[in-house]
Amino acid sequence: MTLALVFAALLAAACVVAVALPFLREPEPVSDALDELDAGERRRLELFEARDRALAGLKELEFDHRTGTVSDDDYRALVGPLRREAAGALQELEREGTEQAAEEVDGEGRPTGERIS
């Protein structure tokens, strides 16, 4: 009976180690190389960054205006260019998206089924 308990305990420990081993190992990357962005992806990234900068500027200007750090006159002078910059970036992103969608439509006018991200 004691021999059976020792054997069962060893078997249970071996099973626990076998199941936990993949979780304890450091994962090995497939490749450490970063993919180079093509011109279209780089352009979209620049547009996203321009949009984010303009929206962050608007948010900060709005906060400063509400807290009284920026006067009404200064706010009116600064908010227009920031809004135009954000709108321009959003329009460019939309234009890029529609051009990309048009390229992915096959010759018969049907979508190819590929997702746009």
C-alpha positions in Angstrom: 0.0 0.0 0.0 2.8 2.4 0.8 4.6 1.6 -2.4 1.4 2.4 -4.3 1.0 5.8 -2.6 4.7 6.7 -3.4 4.2 5.7 -7.0 0.9 7.7 -7.2 2.6 10.8 -5.7 5.6 10.5 -8.2 3.2 10.0 -11.1 1.1 13.1 -10.0 4.3 15.2 -9.6 5.5 14.1 -13.1 2.1 15.0 -14.6 2.1 18.5 -12.9 5.7 19.1 -14.2 4.7 17.9 -17.7 1.7 20.2 -17.8 3.4 23.3 -16.3 6.6 23.0 -18.3 5.4 24.9 -21.4 4.2 27.8 -19.2 7.6 27.9 -17.3 9.7 28.1 -20.4 10.7 31.4 -22.0 9.0 31.7 -25.4 11.4 31.8 -28.3 10.6 34.5 -30.9 10.1 33.4 -34.5 12.2 36.4 -35.6 13.7 39.5 -34.0 13.6 41.4 -37.3 11.1 44.2 -37.6 9.1 44.5 -40.8 9.8 47.6 -42.8 6.8 49.7 -43.5 6.0 50.4 -47.1 5.2 54.0 -48.3 1.5 53.6 -47.9 1.7 52.3 -44.4 4.3 55.0 -43.5 1.9 57.7 -44.9 -1.0 56.3 -42.8 1.1 56.3 -39.7 2.2 59.9 -40.3 -1.5 60.9 -40.7 -2.5 59.1 -37.5 0.3 60.9 -35.6 -0.8 64.2 -37.1 -4.4 63.5 -36.0 -3.3 62.5 -32.5 -1.1 65.6 -32.1 -3.9 67.9 -33.2 -6.5 66.3 -31.0 -4.1 66.3 -28.0 -3.4 70.0 -28.6 -7.2 70.7 -28.8 -7.7 68.8 -25.6 -4.9 70.6 -23.8 -6.1 74.0 -25.1 -9.7 73.3 -24.0 -8.4 72.3 -20.5 -6.3 75.4 -20.2 -9.3 77.6 -21.3 -11.6 76.0 -18.8 -9.1 76.4 -16.0 -8.5 80.0 -16.9 -4.9 79.7 -18.0 -5.8 80.8 -21.5 -8.0 83.8 -22.1 -11.0 83.9 -24.4 -9.2 85.9 -27.0 -6.2 83.6 -27.0 -8.5 80.5 -27.1 -10.3 81.9 -30.2 -7.0 82.6 -31.9 -5.5 79.1 -31.2 -8.5 76.8 -31.6 -9.1 77.5 -35.3 -5.7 76.3 -36.6 -5.8 73.2 -34.4 -9.3 72.3 -35.6 -8.2 72.7 -39.2 -5.2 70.5 -38.6 -7.2 67.8 -37.0 -9.9 68.0 -39.8 -7.3 67.9 -42.5 -5.6 64.8 -41.0 -9.0 63.1 -40.6 -10.0 63.9 -44.2 -6.7 62.5 -45.5 -7.2 59.4 -43.5 -10.6 59.0 -44.9 -9.4 59.6 -48.4 -6.6 57.0 -47.9 -9.2 54.5 -46.6 -11.5 55.0 -49.6 -8.6 54.7 -52.0 -7.4 51.5 -50.4 -11.0 50.1 -50.4 -11.3 50.9 -54.1 -8.1 49.1 -54.9 -9.4 46.0 -53.1 -12.5 45.7 -55.4 -12.1 43.2 -58.2 -12.8 43.9 -61.9 -16.5 43.0 -61.6 -17.1 45.5 -58.9 -17.3 43.0 -56.0 -15.2 43.3 -52.9 -12.4 40.8 -52.7 -13.3 39.8 -49.1 -10.0 41.2 -47.6 -10.4 43.3 -44.5 -9.2 46.8 -44.3 -7.4 47.6 -41.1 
